[in-house]
Amino acid sequence: MSTPPVAATAVTTIPLLMHKVFHDFHGELHDLPLNRTHMKALMVIYMEESPHMTKVCHHMNMEKGSLTPVVDSLIELELVRRRRDPHDRRKVILGLTQKGGGLVESHLERVHRHVQKKLERLPKRDVERFKRALQDLHEITQKL
């Protein structure tokens, strides 16, 4: 049975996109012991505005048991806080502390500069296509 082209394209293009754009990005982490998984978790929490732990797991394509130690270390570094959902005590809500929010905003500025520098190499038409494609992907994946 042959693989549908859209599946093959997604499986190969998304990792390639991340590699091409970020393989040479080395954002300073304010002397904190953070790796890319920590930063991705912080970014998801920031972008989703205090999501449930399960939602962070889905965004990061991780099991809850694998994400828990990541979140624990972010709490220990005073970057994230955890609380029970008042409407459903089984759910855990994550939020950034002021320190965590500042770190993410600083990191986003560095990421923005890095991406802008990458895009400078492309013709203006391709930059606009790239931005539209990302926006389209974002909107569509929100609906899936």
KAVENBEL-V619273 format. One record per pair of residues at least 4 apart in sequence whose ideal C-beta (glycine too) atoms are under 6 Angstrom apart, sorted by the first residue. I is the first residue (numbers start at 1). J is the second residue. Records with the same first field share a line. If there is no record, write none. Layout:
# KAVENBEL-V619273
I=J  J
This chain:
# KAVENBEL-V619273
3=7  8
5=9
9=13
10=14
13=17
18=22
19=23
21=118
25=114
27=107  110
29=34
34=38  39
37=70
40=60
41=70
42=104
44=48  56  59
45=94  96
46=96  104
50=93  95
51=55  56
52=91  93
53=92
57=62  64  67
62=66  67
67=71
74=79  80
75=80
78=97  99
79=97  99  100
80=94  100
81=95  97
82=92  94
83=93
84=89
85=91  93
96=100  101
119=127
122=126  127
137=141
